[in-house]
Each structure stands twice: as structure tokens, then as C-alpha cells.
Amino acid sequence: MINKDYLEHNVFEQLQYYADFYTNLALRIMGFIPHGTNKFFNIDTYMYTSIQGTLESIKNILKNGRINDSYTLLRKYYDSIIINIYSILYLKDNFTFEKFVVEQIDNWIKGKDRLPEFRTMSKYIKSSNQVSGLNKLIEKDFTYMEIRNRCNDHTHYNFYRYVVLNDNSVYNPNQLTILDSFSKDLRNLFIFHLSYVFYLNEYYMSSDDFIMSLEEGLTPEDNSQYYVASFIQDMFDKEIKKYRTDLYELIKSTTSMMLN
């Protein structure tokens, strides 16, 4: 049963903030063309606008009291994260100027072939030397395994209580506690995703100060190419630095960008 306390839960504001962030990030990186495909656009741009749409769908469905369906879409968000990290890594690992097009990713973009299954992509990420530092921190406990299991339980109705959670006419005294748990799972996935993205592609953090100066015929400020966009710095402050200081410190220590 939906009541005022349910509708005023912070998870709805959180979902909107994350959705807006992905929209802004998609626009910011549009001009960065990745190596390895025949496309003249950044494939991550549309990955992030798609994720924005998924988060918007979660918000709308959750507002209707369909908690179970919301967890099913949270699993889709998890899938999207793994696909994005995997594709970034795979392109970096396999691109050469002698072999300009990375066939697996290019075929996926063209609809000629599927990407590997979730477990295979996850294993590829976990075994990558490029992100070994991040992997060590991410895998220090079972947080992400538990989130995946929880999403699967909801998707496959592994317990009867998840059936009931999709009926918005049923009063559940633990409703707000469940929303708290959903909010925590959502935040952990958001942090997981952006940590890998900015660790692998630090230039995604850049502000437009340097380019704008060049476009206006001005001499850019010294080191302005390393300035971090304000909305990205804001995200680090509100999310990664606050909830996963260890990930923040690792990214800050390895990036050339002026992350505060």
C-alpha cells in the first residue's frame, strides 16, 4: 500500500539525481570517439542515455508501489554496467593501429553478434590487470554478489514474499526498510559503475574550459585540460568520496585529472 512516507522516501530523489548525471555525462563525452569501431560517435553516449531511461523507469514503477518489478529493472541496470565496463576494457585490450576494428564489439554494435554472457564478461573484468586495484577493493566483501542474488531472487520469484511485493494494495509494515535496502543497492551499483568508468577513461572527467578557450581563440589556462567538470566533482563528493572513500582515494592517486 502506497502512503505519504513511501512517496517521500529519499530513493526517488536519488534515482532522479543518478538519471540526470548519466544524461550530463552522455552529453559531455559525445565528442570522444573511442578506437576499435567503425562508428563516428562515442558508443558510451548511448549506453548512458539508455541507463538514464532505465533509472527513470525504475523511479516510475517504484512510485506505483511495484517493488518487485523495480528490482528486476535494477538487475538490468547491473547488466548494463557490466556490458559498459567490459566493452571499454575489451576495446582497450584489443585495439591496435594494425587491427583498427575490434571485431567482437563492432559486430555487437552492428547487430551481427551477441556479447558473451554476464558471467563471462564479469570474469573478464575480474581478471583484468588494467583494473586490478579497483577489483581488489570491489571484491573485499560479498556486496555485489549479494546484490546480484537479490535481483535474481526478485526476477525469478525465488521466494513468495517477492510475489507479494509487486501488489501495491497490500500493506507491508517493512516497506520503508525495503526501500532503504533498495536505495543502498542502487547506490552501490552507481558507485561501482562510475569508479570503473573514470578509472579507465579519466578524460571523461574533463571540464570544457580547455576546449572553450581554444574555440574562442584564447590561450587556455595552464593545465586546464586536467580540470574536472563541476557536476562530476559534485558526484564524487556526494557519492564515491562519502560512501567509498577507498575507491575515491585509489582513483585520485592514479588519475592525471585535478580531482579534489
Buried (B, 14 or more C-beta within 10 A) or exposed (E): EEEEEBEEBEBBEBBEBBBBBBBBBBEBBBEBEBEBBEBEEBBBBBBBBBBBEBBBBBBBBBBEBBBBBBBBBBBBBBBBBBBBBBBBBBBBEBBEEEEEEBEBBBBBBEEEEEBBEBEEBBEBBEEBEBBEBBBEBBEEEEBBEEBBEBBBBBBEEEEEBBEEBBEBEEEBEEBBEBBBBBBBBBBBBBBBBBBBBBBBBBEBBBBEBBBEBEEEEEEBEEEBBBBBBEEBBEBBEEBBBEBBEBBBEBBBEEBEBBBE
